[in-house]
């Protein structure tokens, strides 16, 4: 397998991190670097709502991120320097598989910058945090591993793997096997690489990843959708039990990137042996992925050493940056870093009642929260007809829409945080629930208060494809696939379900999603229906666990400032001075 991502022009330059900028608080530069100057800078952190967490003191300090791709992150770059005594940092994990190169690589280093660049420098004897270096989760611990057995000498960014080098790495990362001192479990795994083909996600690699994700549901797997444009999403992002992330550009990062892989994927039924073409969506979410400014590794290893020896520098500079990088390679770690921030809050602030609550950390819940809180992207279309019925569920380019961490905080922390028992119940205007539903059952949720004006409602439902990882053989099996539906209903004065006003009823997705832009005033409820199994090779599947999340906001929506101020008041923890 030779994955190849288009990574953009590899232009680099030296930057003084702490000089010449005021109130610097962004993740990375975004914008064109021309003739020695930046034009039209956009602070990407602020675009996705990162400021809310950073300014409230939540910077990923209790989260552990795994990054698996061709090579390892070079932690010697100034973007990764952390304050003296900081407990976390970048740890290089050695892949024990035969043939694994375990080399430092430029691509892993750029991705690591997005995940957890610290932004720390010392200026005039005082600590300063700068926007040049800050990543999404600047205080998180990162375990970095490589799966490459060969780097291409002709195509920068391309590499080869073996089944052993890939399976061993993902098994150990998901299961927490001998990763790093004090690390027994990861919160999220990011992988910014992609192969070719496997639109049906039926190859061994896809079965293994989906099986491991289901076996370890508290470890979210975030994958870049790829840079193949309309040619479709390929392995490993074509799988079922992950978060596949597309790229966005444009003035407000709401325009799907032309290079971002999109389109409908296939579905393989192991009971019938038939493959249905173009019947499911695979991109789940989207995030900024254009014109980025990221830490450069220019050592004689990895892809630079193999394919671009003219860029190798010795001694190795620690202050060089690649400019104008494009790719879903960077959209994925923005989402993975966002998950690390959400879990940081959930784990360290007991007032949210999430400490020890496994459901709150389940990938199916996290995925639904991010989807239900997403922004609508330009041209977004999930096939909803005039009756708000869709058999597609998601947009083929951006999934549910653009990452919005401020709205995600509202859904995850400030509304309903899981009902006491399965079966549905009374819910706030935003929140989440998880439940196990029996085949043939319907669970009903009723909004606690009547909508007194037009409301915009987004609802997301996620469950796992029943795929199994075999520890002994290192293989995977496709066992069963449940068909759940998501419905929105109007209610009568007594709270009884009256009329269906929207439905996501795709057959071959394990996600259902609805975006209703203007529900008229009235009473409403949600239904989750487990009507059938698409297939069941075991004959034993009688129920399914799901994560459900929703958000209803008044039309027009309250200002972002008002939402941010409200959230900041509830997300205050270890205050620090702003950078």
Secondary structure, 3 states (H helix, E strand, C coil): CEECCCCEEEEEEECCCCCCCCCCCCCCEECEEECCEEECCCCHHHHHCHHHHHHCCCCCCCCEEEEEECCECCCCCHHHCCCCCCCCCEEECCCCCCCCCCCECHHHHHHHHHHHCEEEEEECCEEEEEEEEECCCCCCEEEEEECCCEECCCCCCCEECCHHHHHHHHHHHHHCCCCECCECCCCEEEECCCCCCCCCCCCHHHHHHHHHHHHCCCCEEEEECCCCHHHCCCCCCCCCCCEEEEEEECCCCCEECCCCCCCCEEEEECCCCEEEEEEECCCCEEEECCCEEEECCCCCCHHHHHHCHHHCCCCCCCCEEEEEECCHHHHHHHHHHHHHHHHHHHHHCHHHCCCCCHHHHCHHHHHHHHHHCCECCCCCCCCCCCCCEECCCCECCCECCECCHHHHHHHHHHCEECCCCCCEEEECCEEEEEEEEECCCEEEEEECCCECCCEEEEEEEEECCEEEECCCCCCEEEEEEEEEEEEEEEECCCCCEEEEEEEECCCCCCEEEEEEEEECCECEEEEEEEEEEEEECCCCCCEEEEEEEEEEEECCCCCHHHHHHHHHHHCCCCCCCCC
